[in-house]
Amino acid sequence: MAAKVVGKNKRWPNRPSLLAIAYLPYSGYGFMRSAHLIKQTQISGINQIVGGATMRTKVHFIASLLFAFVTLSAKAQDPVKVASQAFKEKLNNAKVRVLEYHSKPGDKEARHSHSAAVIYVISGGKFKFTTPDGRSEEVEYRTGDVVWREAVAHSGENIGTTEIHAILVEMKEPTTIKTVTLDMNGPHDQTVPLSFRIMWNSGPSEKAFQIYKNDTLLQSYNRRIKQGGMIQLKPEVRGKCVIKTWWDDGTERREELKVNIE
């Protein structure tokens, strides 16, 4: 929101020496903007802002400061980084991240965050979670439990007498699938990802595909794929390959295209 100019700076007439914040929205953005404005004033001006403002302005100002502090404090980190003694990454791809978890009695973990996850408890125990707003919850996991948990930020402590061992499968937001149009008549060395929706600019609306690397067949789509169909390539096909396509409209026809697969 706009700031109200209360006075003028004698040294720099075009710059305000004192700013009163008429209204601050309860958001981190509001706080950062206010901090930017205050930084431009003299230190003594800050006391005048708070001291000379109305009660409502004071409340809004203080609330914004508190909210920003809580927001910044609550910004949790990757558990593998802040609690490496407990979390070990076993798999990480575009769809999930799998973590193995160990916690001995008395172990504590700094604040961190998880996306929505499935938890499989190999060895159970009792655990205390504390969320950024200060609320605590004690949970007892039983061996063999399979638990769905929504995204969360928390710190934790093993308050039981047993070591907890679990596997967490963290979900990732679905990514946008890229559409690639193979230019069968144009220059070669197109770059394509491992997963994409395939289009082409010549031939019928359905084709079969094979992927070769150094004259070795690595992957085959012998069933016909329609325009816009999904292609999921194996990781070993990365690099320079040849995509061969064919179709049968009375006479078998074939095409080849050199590509670079990311």
MARPA-170532 format. One record per atom (N, C-alpha, C): x, y, z; atom name. Coordinates in Angstrom, 3 decimals, padded with zeros to 6 digits. Example, Ala and Ser with C-alpha at 12.3 -4.5 7.8 and 13.67 -1.06 7.14 Angstrom:
// residues 2
px py pz atom
013.190 -005.690 007.800 N $
012.300 -004.500 007.800 CA $
013.200 -003.300 007.800 C $
012.850 -002.250 007.080 N $
013.670 -001.060 007.140 CA $
012.900 000.030 007.870 C $
END
This chain:
// residues 262
px py pz atom
000.831 -001.189 000.000 N $
000.000 000.000 000.000 CA $
000.874 001.251 000.000 C $
000.260 002.394 -000.272 N $
001.006 003.633 -000.355 CA $
001.394 004.107 001.040 C $
002.507 004.843 001.122 N $
002.969 005.399 002.389 CA $
002.655 006.883 002.427 C $
002.367 007.392 003.598 N $
002.054 008.803 003.774 CA $
003.297 009.563 004.193 C $
003.649 010.630 003.459 N $
004.818 011.436 003.783 CA $
004.458 012.415 004.888 C $
005.202 012.334 006.017 N $
004.903 013.194 007.154 CA $
005.757 014.454 007.132 C $
006.969 014.375 006.660 N $
007.841 015.549 006.634 CA $
008.802 015.482 005.485 C $
009.636 016.489 005.329 N $
010.618 016.515 004.259 CA $
012.018 016.502 004.856 C $
012.925 015.920 004.095 N $
014.302 015.858 004.508 CA $
014.990 017.165 004.107 C $
015.618 017.829 005.066 N $
016.216 019.129 004.770 CA $
017.424 018.992 003.850 C $
018.152 017.899 004.010 N $
019.348 017.738 003.200 CA $
019.015 017.354 001.761 C $
018.016 016.449 001.630 N $
017.560 016.053 000.303 CA $
016.070 016.362 000.207 C $
015.702 017.522 -000.291 N $
014.291 017.968 -000.285 CA $
013.347 017.008 -000.994 C $
013.853 016.286 -001.995 N $
012.976 015.414 -002.766 CA $
012.783 014.045 -002.129 C $
013.442 013.828 -000.970 N $
013.300 012.535 -000.310 CA $
012.634 012.716 001.036 C $
011.693 011.865 001.401 N $
011.034 012.002 002.701 CA $
011.979 011.630 003.832 C $
011.872 012.336 004.916 N $
012.693 012.009 006.077 CA $
011.925 011.157 007.048 C $
010.602 011.117 006.893 N $
009.788 010.362 007.827 CA $
008.595 009.776 007.085 C $
008.408 008.486 007.222 N $
007.305 007.824 006.539 CA $
006.390 007.188 007.572 C $
005.098 007.371 007.378 N $
004.129 006.693 008.242 CA $
003.423 005.652 007.391 C $
003.409 004.435 007.841 N $
002.773 003.369 007.073 CA $
001.290 003.377 007.390 C $
000.488 003.761 006.420 N $
-000.943 003.885 006.655 CA $
-001.598 002.524 006.818 C $
-001.090 001.541 006.100 N $
-001.691 000.211 006.205 CA $
-000.691 -000.825 005.718 C $
-000.552 -001.892 006.446 N $
000.360 -002.953 006.051 CA $
-000.420 -004.259 005.936 C $
-000.488 -004.868 004.777 N $
-001.177 -006.164 004.671 CA $
-000.408 -007.223 005.439 C $
-001.140 -008.213 005.930 N $
-000.487 -009.261 006.704 CA $
000.185 -010.248 005.768 C $
001.278 -009.900 005.185 N $
001.986 -010.791 004.280 CA $
003.461 -010.506 004.339 C $
004.264 -011.510 003.928 N $
005.704 -011.315 003.875 CA $
006.051 -010.198 002.912 C $
005.282 -010.092 001.818 N $
005.553 -009.043 000.830 CA $
005.356 -007.671 001.450 C $
004.266 -007.555 002.240 N $
004.005 -006.269 002.884 CA $
005.136 -005.886 003.800 C $
005.644 -006.849 004.531 N $
006.747 -006.552 005.444 CA $
007.986 -006.142 004.682 C $
008.335 -006.863 003.619 N $
009.540 -006.539 002.864 CA $
009.455 -005.157 002.247 C $
008.251 -004.789 001.742 N $
008.094 -003.466 001.173 CA $
008.247 -002.406 002.249 C $
007.657 -002.664 003.419 N $
007.755 -001.704 004.511 CA $
009.196 -001.566 004.964 C $
009.909 -002.703 005.044 N $
011.295 -002.650 005.459 CA $
012.117 -001.826 004.488 C $
011.788 -001.942 003.191 N $
012.501 -001.174 002.181 CA $
012.277 000.327 002.385 C $
011.030 000.703 002.695 N $
010.722 002.105 002.914 CA $
011.422 002.632 004.164 C $
011.382 001.844 005.220 N $
011.990 002.297 006.476 CA $
013.492 002.446 006.326 C $
014.103 001.552 005.527 N $
015.539 001.605 005.347 CA $
015.979 002.931 004.746 C $
015.098 003.577 003.980 N $
015.429 004.839 003.343 CA $
015.368 006.010 004.313 C $
014.814 005.798 005.484 N $
014.675 006.889 006.448 CA $
015.815 006.874 007.436 C $
015.907 007.932 008.264 N $
016.878 007.982 009.330 CA $
016.445 007.040 010.430 C $
017.400 006.521 011.205 N $
017.077 005.590 012.281 CA $
016.101 006.211 013.256 C $
016.265 007.488 013.541 N $
015.374 008.149 014.486 CA $
013.947 008.201 013.955 C $
013.804 008.123 012.631 N $
012.483 008.178 012.031 CA $
011.635 006.978 012.379 C $
012.289 005.836 012.638 N $
011.540 004.622 012.954 CA $
010.770 004.811 014.248 C $
011.429 005.392 015.264 N $
010.742 005.633 016.522 CA $
009.565 006.579 016.323 C $
009.759 007.579 015.437 N $
008.681 008.534 015.208 CA $
007.521 007.871 014.476 C $
007.838 006.912 013.596 N $
006.764 006.230 012.871 CA $
005.855 005.517 013.858 C $
006.473 004.706 014.735 N $
005.685 003.932 015.676 CA $
005.067 004.823 016.738 C $
005.855 005.797 017.230 N $
005.365 006.650 018.305 CA $
004.265 007.590 017.869 C $
004.318 008.076 016.632 N $
003.348 009.062 016.197 CA $
002.174 008.511 015.445 C $
002.158 007.204 015.200 N $
001.075 006.615 014.422 CA $
-000.142 006.364 015.295 C $
-001.262 006.124 014.645 N $
-002.480 005.791 015.374 CA $
-002.357 004.389 015.943 C $
-003.234 004.056 016.886 N $
-003.201 002.730 017.488 CA $
-003.408 001.641 016.440 C $
-004.324 001.886 015.492 N $
-004.581 000.882 014.459 CA $
-003.339 000.660 013.603 C $
-002.648 001.763 013.273 N $
-001.434 001.655 012.477 CA $
-000.378 000.867 013.238 C $
-000.254 001.113 014.544 N $
000.723 000.395 015.354 CA $
000.438 -001.103 015.339 C $
-000.839 -001.445 015.522 N $
-001.216 -002.850 015.560 CA $
-000.884 -003.527 014.240 C $
-001.227 -002.854 013.117 N $
-000.951 -003.415 011.803 CA $
000.544 -003.572 011.580 C $
001.292 -002.573 012.019 N $
002.736 -002.586 011.822 CA $
003.360 -003.743 012.585 C $
002.994 -003.887 013.859 N $
003.564 -004.939 014.697 CA $
003.129 -006.315 014.193 C $
001.858 -006.421 013.782 N $
001.370 -007.701 013.263 CA $
002.133 -008.118 012.019 C $
002.428 -007.159 011.151 N $
003.188 -007.464 009.941 CA $
004.583 -007.949 010.277 C $
005.209 -007.298 011.270 N $
006.542 -007.728 011.681 CA $
006.512 -009.152 012.220 C $
005.532 -009.437 013.063 N $
005.428 -010.765 013.652 CA $
005.154 -011.810 012.588 C $
004.254 -011.475 011.660 N $
003.914 -012.435 010.605 CA $
005.127 -012.739 009.744 C $
005.870 -011.684 009.391 N $
007.053 -011.880 008.564 CA $
008.084 -012.731 009.292 C $
008.223 -012.494 010.605 N $
009.184 -013.271 011.384 CA $
008.787 -014.740 011.403 C $
007.502 -015.005 011.622 N $
007.026 -016.383 011.660 CA $
007.190 -017.036 010.294 C $
006.882 -016.270 009.225 N $
006.981 -016.810 007.869 CA $
008.407 -017.195 007.542 C $
009.356 -016.305 007.867 N $
010.749 -016.581 007.580 CA $
011.257 -017.734 008.436 C $
010.822 -017.763 009.695 N $
011.269 -018.826 010.586 CA $
010.710 -020.170 010.159 C $
009.485 -020.129 009.604 N $
008.809 -021.374 009.246 CA $
009.277 -021.940 007.917 C $
010.108 -021.198 007.219 N $
010.586 -021.683 005.940 CA $
011.512 -022.865 006.177 C $
010.960 -024.070 006.093 N $
011.700 -025.259 006.458 CA $
012.644 -025.675 005.340 C $
013.565 -026.579 005.693 N $
014.581 -026.992 004.746 CA $
014.456 -028.471 004.432 C $
015.294 -028.885 003.501 N $
015.328 -030.273 003.072 CA $
015.795 -031.149 004.229 C $
015.017 -032.185 004.596 N $
015.416 -033.036 005.721 CA $
016.760 -033.733 005.505 C $
017.098 -034.034 004.251 N $
018.370 -034.692 003.972 CA $
019.539 -033.774 004.319 C $
019.308 -032.458 004.261 N $
020.371 -031.499 004.568 CA $
020.420 -031.144 006.051 C $
019.259 -030.925 006.670 N $
019.256 -030.469 008.067 CA $
019.260 -031.623 009.058 C $
018.922 -032.820 008.606 N $
018.909 -033.991 009.500 CA $
019.500 -035.178 008.752 C $
020.726 -034.992 008.275 N $
021.361 -036.023 007.457 CA $
021.628 -037.303 008.228 C $
021.700 -037.196 009.578 N $
021.916 -038.404 010.377 CA $
020.687 -039.306 010.384 C $
019.528 -038.736 010.046 N $
018.279 -039.493 010.099 CA $
017.762 -039.876 008.723 C $
017.927 -039.000 007.726 N $
017.336 -039.217 006.408 CA $
018.418 -039.507 005.368 C $
018.219 -040.565 004.604 N $
019.112 -040.912 003.505 CA $
018.273 -041.058 002.235 C $
018.681 -040.347 001.193 N $
017.950 -040.406 -000.070 CA $
018.303 -041.683 -000.817 C $
017.262 -042.450 -001.173 N $
017.467 -043.713 -001.875 CA $
017.092 -043.639 -003.351 C $
016.158 -042.741 -003.678 N $
015.708 -042.590 -005.064 CA $
015.129 -041.197 -005.231 C $
015.409 -040.585 -006.386 N $
014.875 -039.251 -006.666 CA $
014.661 -039.129 -008.167 C $
013.392 -039.039 -008.580 N $
013.112 -038.845 -009.998 CA $
012.013 -037.797 -010.154 C $
011.443 -037.701 -011.340 N $
010.470 -036.645 -011.611 CA $
009.154 -036.846 -010.871 C $
008.899 -038.047 -010.355 N $
007.601 -038.333 -009.743 CA $
007.654 -038.481 -008.229 C $
008.728 -039.106 -007.706 N $
008.807 -039.337 -006.266 CA $
010.232 -039.159 -005.767 C $
010.351 -039.001 -004.443 N $
011.640 -039.108 -003.772 CA $
011.469 -040.098 -002.632 C $
012.364 -041.069 -002.541 N $
012.283 -042.098 -001.511 CA $
013.395 -041.852 -000.491 C $
012.994 -041.762 000.784 N $
013.935 -041.536 001.878 CA $
013.887 -042.704 002.850 C $
015.062 -043.112 003.330 N $
015.126 -044.083 004.420 CA $
015.390 -043.314 005.701 C $
014.677 -043.691 006.756 N $
014.708 -042.913 007.997 CA $
015.092 -043.795 009.185 C $
016.038 -043.296 010.007 N $
016.436 -043.936 011.257 CA $
016.434 -042.887 012.360 C $
015.875 -043.230 013.524 N $
015.884 -042.311 014.670 CA $
016.005 -043.123 015.954 C $
017.087 -042.863 016.705 N $
017.297 -043.551 017.974 CA $
016.621 -042.775 019.103 C $
016.335 -043.441 020.229 N $
015.721 -042.740 021.366 CA $
016.535 -041.510 021.773 C $
015.831 -040.381 021.896 N $
016.486 -039.131 022.262 CA $
016.965 -038.299 021.090 C $
016.992 -038.862 019.882 N $
017.423 -038.099 018.706 CA $
016.454 -036.959 018.422 C $
017.021 -035.807 018.018 N $
016.205 -034.650 017.655 CA $
016.538 -034.218 016.235 C $
015.552 -033.583 015.577 N $
015.736 -033.097 014.209 CA $
015.315 -031.647 014.114 C $
016.147 -030.842 013.469 N $
015.804 -029.439 013.254 CA $
014.621 -029.338 012.298 C $
014.023 -028.173 012.261 N $
012.837 -027.981 011.432 CA $
013.138 -028.265 009.961 C $
012.244 -029.001 009.330 N $
012.383 -029.355 007.926 CA $
010.985 -029.572 007.346 C $
010.917 -029.824 006.056 N $
009.602 -029.983 005.415 CA $
009.567 -031.245 004.570 C $
008.353 -031.748 004.378 N $
008.106 -032.904 003.518 CA $
006.936 -032.590 002.597 C $
007.000 -033.084 001.384 N $
005.815 -033.066 000.539 CA $
004.903 -034.202 000.999 C $
003.714 -034.299 000.421 N $
002.818 -035.394 000.771 CA $
003.542 -036.720 000.546 C $
003.335 -037.670 001.478 N $
004.140 -038.886 001.423 CA $
003.389 -040.099 001.957 C $
003.833 -041.263 001.493 N $
003.431 -042.542 002.071 CA $
004.587 -043.009 002.958 C $
004.268 -043.399 004.200 N $
005.289 -043.841 005.149 CA $
005.059 -045.307 005.469 C $
006.110 -046.118 005.296 N $
006.055 -047.523 005.695 CA $
006.967 -047.697 006.903 C $
006.397 -048.124 008.017 N $
007.138 -048.245 009.267 CA $
007.725 -049.651 009.380 C $
009.051 -049.727 009.333 N $
009.743 -051.011 009.453 CA $
009.899 -051.384 010.930 C $
010.291 -050.406 011.746 N $
010.374 -050.595 013.204 CA $
009.718 -049.386 013.855 C $
008.744 -049.626 014.711 N $
007.955 -048.538 015.267 CA $
008.577 -047.883 016.492 C $
007.878 -046.862 016.986 N $
008.326 -046.134 018.161 CA $
007.442 -044.927 018.401 C $
007.820 -044.123 019.383 N $
007.031 -042.956 019.765 CA $
007.788 -041.687 019.403 C $
007.080 -040.732 018.788 N $
007.731 -039.539 018.257 CA $
006.921 -038.300 018.600 C $
007.632 -037.200 018.819 N $
006.986 -035.915 019.092 CA $
007.310 -034.942 017.969 C $
006.259 -034.400 017.343 N $
006.413 -033.421 016.270 CA $
006.037 -032.037 016.801 C $
006.759 -031.000 016.334 N $
006.430 -029.619 016.677 CA $
006.362 -028.809 015.395 C $
005.222 -028.185 015.138 N $
005.021 -027.397 013.924 CA $
005.539 -025.975 014.126 C $
005.716 -025.208 013.047 N $
006.279 -023.856 013.169 CA $
005.482 -022.919 014.064 C $
004.182 -023.175 014.265 N $
003.380 -022.305 015.133 CA $
003.475 -022.708 016.603 C $
004.340 -023.692 016.888 N $
004.569 -024.061 018.279 CA $
003.728 -025.213 018.795 C $
002.804 -025.717 018.016 N $
001.955 -026.825 018.468 CA $
002.715 -028.144 018.389 C $
002.515 -028.993 019.381 N $
003.203 -030.279 019.449 CA $
002.194 -031.419 019.386 C $
002.649 -032.541 018.846 N $
001.811 -033.725 018.755 CA $
002.684 -034.957 018.956 C $
002.218 -035.873 019.779 N $
002.918 -037.132 020.003 CA $
002.228 -038.235 019.211 C $
003.031 -038.982 018.455 N $
002.500 -040.029 017.586 CA $
003.245 -041.321 017.876 C $
002.500 -042.408 017.948 N $
003.128 -043.719 018.126 CA $
002.956 -044.523 016.848 C $
004.090 -044.877 016.229 N $
004.074 -045.682 015.013 CA $
004.285 -047.149 015.375 C $
003.467 -047.998 014.805 N $
003.588 -049.428 015.052 CA $
004.294 -050.097 013.874 C $
005.090 -051.081 014.166 N $
005.792 -051.821 013.124 CA $
004.788 -052.376 012.114 C $
005.054 -052.120 010.837 N $
004.168 -052.591 009.772 CA $
003.133 -051.583 009.327 C $
003.015 -050.447 010.046 N $
002.058 -049.410 009.654 CA $
002.393 -048.847 008.281 C $
001.372 -048.551 007.501 N $
001.519 -047.796 006.257 CA $
000.645 -046.558 006.402 C $
001.258 -045.385 006.360 N $
000.572 -044.143 006.705 CA $
000.645 -043.160 005.547 C $
-000.489 -042.516 005.247 N $
-000.493 -041.387 004.307 CA $
-000.395 -040.098 005.106 C $
000.523 -039.214 004.725 N $
000.683 -037.942 005.420 CA $
000.725 -036.798 004.413 C $
-000.067 -035.769 004.670 N $
-000.058 -034.584 003.811 CA $
001.246 -033.816 004.002 C $
001.498 -032.864 003.091 N $
002.703 -032.043 003.183 CA $
002.762 -031.355 004.543 C $
003.960 -031.268 005.108 N $
004.088 -030.748 006.467 CA $
005.476 -030.157 006.675 C $
005.553 -029.205 007.612 N $
006.833 -028.675 008.092 CA $
006.850 -028.868 009.600 C $
007.947 -029.391 010.141 N $
008.002 -029.648 011.574 CA $
009.430 -029.929 012.012 C $
009.646 -029.908 013.330 N $
010.844 -030.453 013.939 CA $
010.408 -031.687 014.693 C $
011.356 -032.499 015.176 N $
010.928 -033.734 015.807 CA $
011.906 -034.270 016.828 C $
011.391 -035.190 017.650 N $
012.200 -035.831 018.677 CA $
011.660 -037.236 018.941 C $
012.560 -038.190 018.991 N $
012.195 -039.558 019.347 CA $
012.081 -039.621 020.864 C $
010.855 -039.709 021.381 N $
010.637 -039.695 022.824 CA $
010.355 -041.099 023.358 C $
010.510 -042.103 022.497 N $
010.267 -043.475 022.912 CA $
011.526 -044.167 023.383 C $
011.451 -045.475 023.480 N $
012.581 -046.286 023.954 CA $
013.119 -047.195 022.860 C $
012.606 -047.041 021.631 N $
013.040 -047.896 020.528 CA $
013.511 -047.057 019.349 C $
014.343 -047.650 018.530 N $
014.793 -046.982 017.307 CA $
013.708 -047.100 016.243 C $
013.385 -045.973 015.628 N $
012.374 -045.951 014.565 CA $
013.079 -046.090 013.219 C $
012.556 -046.990 012.405 N $
013.091 -047.203 011.060 CA $
011.912 -047.182 010.098 C $
011.988 -046.324 009.074 N $
010.854 -046.186 008.155 CA $
011.338 -045.815 006.760 C $
010.456 -046.019 005.806 N $
010.677 -045.600 004.424 CA $
009.616 -044.569 004.078 C $
010.041 -043.405 003.570 N $
009.120 -042.349 003.150 CA $
009.160 -042.236 001.634 C $
008.004 -042.279 001.025 N $
007.891 -042.061 -000.425 CA $
007.202 -040.714 -000.615 C $
007.998 -039.678 -000.889 N $
007.469 -038.320 -001.029 CA $
006.999 -038.089 -002.462 C $
005.782 -037.563 -002.596 N $
005.211 -037.306 -003.914 CA $
005.700 -035.959 -004.457 C $
005.767 -035.875 -005.762 N $
006.124 -034.615 -006.412 CA $
004.950 -034.148 -007.264 C $
004.857 -032.818 -007.401 N $
003.800 -032.262 -008.236 CA $
003.998 -032.719 -009.679 C $
002.912 -033.073 -010.374 N $
003.066 -033.504 -011.761 CA $
003.650 -032.386 -012.619 C $
004.580 -032.757 -013.467 N $
005.223 -031.768 -014.333 CA $
004.521 -031.714 -015.685 C $
004.663 -030.595 -016.355 N $
004.072 -030.444 -017.680 CA $
004.860 -031.281 -018.686 C $
004.166 -032.105 -019.439 N $
004.811 -032.962 -020.423 CA $
005.065 -032.154 -021.698 C $
006.289 -032.172 -022.140 N $
006.674 -031.425 -023.333 CA $
006.182 -032.138 -024.590 C $
005.742 -031.357 -025.559 N $
005.363 -031.900 -026.860 CA $
006.484 -031.625 -027.854 C $
006.943 -032.678 -028.527 N $
008.037 -032.553 -029.501 CA $
007.509 -032.925 -030.881 C $
007.728 -032.035 -031.833 N $
007.359 -032.313 -033.222 CA $
008.606 -032.736 -033.985 C $
008.645 -033.980 -034.431 N $
009.787 -034.469 -035.198 CA $
009.702 -033.935 -036.624 C $
010.732 -033.236 -037.011 N $
010.775 -032.669 -038.362 CA $
011.456 -033.684 -039.271 C $
010.661 -034.537 -039.878 N $
011.216 -035.623 -040.686 CA $
011.880 -035.115 -041.957 C $
011.551 -033.899 -042.360 N $
012.111 -033.366 -043.602 CA $
013.184 -032.310 -043.348 C $
013.372 -031.938 -042.106 N $
014.281 -030.837 -041.809 CA $
015.638 -031.309 -041.322 C $
016.372 -030.412 -040.674 N $
017.707 -030.765 -040.177 CA $
017.622 -031.809 -039.074 C $
018.677 -032.619 -038.978 N $
018.719 -033.642 -037.953 CA $
019.252 -033.049 -036.651 C $
019.516 -033.937 -035.680 N $
020.041 -033.557 -034.356 CA $
019.052 -032.727 -033.557 C $
017.770 -033.034 -033.690 N $
016.806 -032.443 -032.778 CA $
017.065 -032.955 -031.371 C $
016.804 -032.115 -030.374 N $
016.959 -032.529 -028.979 CA $
015.594 -032.872 -028.407 C $
015.480 -034.057 -027.815 N $
014.215 -034.501 -027.239 CA $
014.472 -035.018 -025.826 C $
013.487 -034.880 -024.916 N $
013.631 -035.403 -023.547 CA $
013.291 -036.887 -023.490 C $
013.468 -037.485 -022.309 N $
013.138 -038.894 -022.144 CA $
011.631 -039.127 -022.170 C $
010.864 -038.141 -021.694 N $
009.406 -038.254 -021.704 CA $
008.829 -037.108 -022.521 C $
007.989 -037.403 -023.485 N $
007.405 -036.336 -024.290 CA $
006.201 -036.862 -025.069 C $
005.388 -035.931 -025.516 N $
004.289 -036.255 -026.426 CA $
004.807 -036.049 -027.846 C $
004.632 -037.044 -028.674 N $
005.268 -037.017 -029.985 CA $
004.305 -036.539 -031.071 C $
004.828 -035.672 -031.925 N $
004.131 -035.216 -033.118 CA $
005.108 -035.333 -034.278 C $
004.612 -035.298 -035.507 N $
005.487 -035.325 -036.668 CA $
004.823 -034.578 -037.800 C $
005.653 -034.169 -038.759 N $
005.143 -033.276 -039.803 CA $
005.043 -033.940 -041.174 C $
005.142 -035.282 -041.206 N $
004.946 -035.957 -042.488 CA $
004.451 -037.371 -042.228 C $
003.741 -037.922 -043.193 N $
003.231 -039.270 -043.042 CA $
001.862 -039.292 -042.394 C $
001.350 -040.508 -042.116 N $
-000.007 -040.662 -041.579 CA $
-000.092 -040.254 -040.112 C $
-001.298 -040.366 -039.568 N $
-001.524 -039.945 -038.182 CA $
-001.110 -041.002 -037.162 C $
-000.715 -042.201 -037.628 N $
-000.242 -043.262 -036.745 CA $
001.028 -043.870 -037.327 C $
002.023 -044.087 -036.452 N $
003.283 -044.691 -036.890 CA $
003.822 -045.610 -035.804 C $
004.759 -046.487 -036.211 N $
005.521 -047.289 -035.260 CA $
006.929 -046.697 -035.177 C $
007.574 -046.888 -034.011 N $
008.879 -046.261 -033.779 CA $
009.875 -047.262 -033.205 C $
011.136 -047.069 -033.560 N $
012.243 -047.776 -032.935 CA $
013.372 -046.791 -032.678 C $
014.103 -047.001 -031.572 N $
015.214 -046.126 -031.217 CA $
016.499 -046.940 -031.251 C $
017.442 -046.504 -032.083 N $
018.722 -047.181 -032.246 CA $
019.854 -046.302 -031.733 C $
020.865 -046.972 -031.174 N $
022.091 -046.279 -030.752 CA $
023.274 -047.121 -031.217 C $
024.102 -046.526 -032.055 N $
025.239 -047.265 -032.646 CA $
024.770 -048.563 -033.305 C $
023.685 -048.449 -034.088 N $
023.105 -049.569 -034.838 CA $
022.536 -050.670 -033.944 C $
022.384 -050.390 -032.654 N $
021.799 -051.362 -031.728 CA $
020.403 -050.907 -031.334 C $
019.410 -051.799 -031.483 N $
018.039 -051.462 -031.106 CA $
017.932 -051.416 -029.582 C $
017.553 -050.247 -029.041 N $
017.428 -050.085 -027.599 CA $
015.984 -050.069 -027.128 C $
015.091 -049.578 -027.959 N $
013.695 -049.501 -027.539 CA $
012.809 -049.504 -028.768 C $
011.654 -050.146 -028.622 N $
010.774 -050.290 -029.772 CA $
009.328 -050.009 -029.388 C $
008.646 -049.247 -030.228 N $
007.193 -049.045 -030.137 CA $
006.593 -049.621 -031.404 C $
006.438 -050.951 -031.427 N $
005.946 -051.604 -032.633 CA $
004.455 -051.372 -032.853 C $
003.733 -051.129 -031.733 N $
002.338 -050.755 -031.916 CA $
002.303 -049.328 -032.470 C $
001.283 -049.036 -033.186 N $
001.211 -047.700 -033.784 CA $
000.882 -046.647 -032.728 C $
001.562 -045.545 -032.822 N $
001.334 -044.425 -031.909 CA $
000.671 -043.297 -032.684 C $
-000.369 -042.733 -032.093 N $
-001.056 -041.632 -032.747 CA $
-000.341 -040.311 -032.492 C $
-000.635 -039.330 -033.330 N $
-000.133 -037.980 -033.107 CA $
-000.511 -037.529 -031.695 C $
000.473 -037.013 -030.955 N $
000.214 -036.577 -029.591 CA $
000.343 -037.682 -028.569 C $
000.744 -038.887 -029.006 N $
000.915 -040.003 -028.086 CA $
002.114 -039.801 -027.167 C $
002.104 -040.522 -026.037 N $
003.140 -040.385 -025.027 CA $
004.298 -041.332 -025.309 C $
005.521 -040.786 -025.272 N $
006.736 -041.576 -025.417 CA $
007.515 -041.503 -024.102 C $
007.869 -042.664 -023.543 N $
008.691 -042.735 -022.330 CA $
009.925 -043.569 -022.672 C $
011.078 -042.895 -022.812 N $
012.299 -043.576 -023.206 CA $
013.086 -044.054 -021.990 C $
013.865 -045.084 -022.183 N $
014.710 -045.609 -021.119 CA $
015.918 -044.694 -020.913 C $
016.423 -044.589 -019.694 N $
017.588 -043.707 -019.437 CA $
018.810 -044.055 -020.271 C $
018.975 -045.345 -020.623 N $
020.175 -045.741 -021.367 CA $
020.190 -045.241 -022.806 C $
019.084 -044.681 -023.284 N $
019.081 -044.185 -024.664 CA $
019.578 -042.737 -024.745 C $
019.936 -042.159 -023.606 N $
020.430 -040.771 -023.627 CA $
021.626 -040.639 -024.572 C $
021.701 -039.471 -025.216 N $
022.794 -039.212 -026.148 CA $
022.292 -039.209 -027.580 C $
023.220 -039.372 -028.514 N $
022.868 -039.331 -029.935 CA $
022.288 -040.676 -030.358 C $
021.083 -040.629 -030.903 N $
020.377 -041.834 -031.332 CA $
019.728 -041.600 -032.694 C $
019.176 -042.671 -033.227 N $
018.417 -042.590 -034.473 CA $
017.015 -043.119 -034.200 C $
016.013 -042.300 -034.502 N $
014.621 -042.739 -034.404 CA $
014.178 -043.175 -035.798 C $
013.743 -044.437 -035.884 N $
013.247 -044.964 -037.149 CA $
011.735 -045.134 -037.037 C $
011.018 -044.658 -038.026 N $
009.565 -044.785 -038.031 CA $
009.132 -045.517 -039.294 C $
008.012 -046.196 -039.216 N $
007.469 -046.834 -040.412 CA $
005.959 -046.972 -040.292 C $
005.332 -047.145 -041.425 N $
003.889 -047.346 -041.492 CA $
003.569 -048.087 -042.784 C $
002.388 -048.592 -042.887 N $
001.990 -049.392 -044.041 CA $
000.676 -048.851 -044.578 C $
000.749 -048.183 -045.702 N $
-000.463 -047.673 -046.349 CA $
-000.621 -048.325 -047.718 C $
-000.323 -049.628 -047.755 N $
-000.328 -050.352 -049.026 CA $
001.084 -050.728 -049.408 C $
001.999 -049.772 -049.186 N $
003.420 -050.018 -049.393 CA $
004.144 -049.552 -048.147 C $
004.955 -050.437 -047.556 N $
005.639 -050.069 -046.324 CA $
006.580 -048.904 -046.573 C $
006.518 -047.910 -045.682 N $
007.386 -046.737 -045.803 CA $
008.167 -046.548 -044.514 C $
009.385 -046.060 -044.639 N $
010.243 -045.864 -043.476 CA $
010.894 -044.486 -043.517 C $
011.167 -043.973 -042.319 N $
011.881 -042.697 -042.186 CA $
012.897 -042.834 -041.057 C $
013.938 -042.044 -041.108 N $
014.947 -042.029 -040.042 CA $
015.242 -040.585 -039.667 C $
015.489 -040.387 -038.382 N $
015.802 -039.051 -037.889 CA $
016.830 -039.149 -036.777 C $
017.956 -038.471 -036.952 N $
018.977 -038.442 -035.908 CA $
018.561 -037.428 -034.840 C $
018.641 -037.846 -033.585 N $
018.220 -036.973 -032.481 CA $
019.244 -037.038 -031.370 C $
019.170 -036.047 -030.480 N $
019.969 -036.036 -029.259 CA $
019.007 -036.110 -028.095 C $
019.027 -037.215 -027.363 N $
018.068 -037.436 -026.272 CA $
018.695 -036.986 -024.957 C $
018.005 -036.050 -024.272 N $
018.541 -035.492 -023.035 CA $
018.480 -036.510 -021.913 C $
END
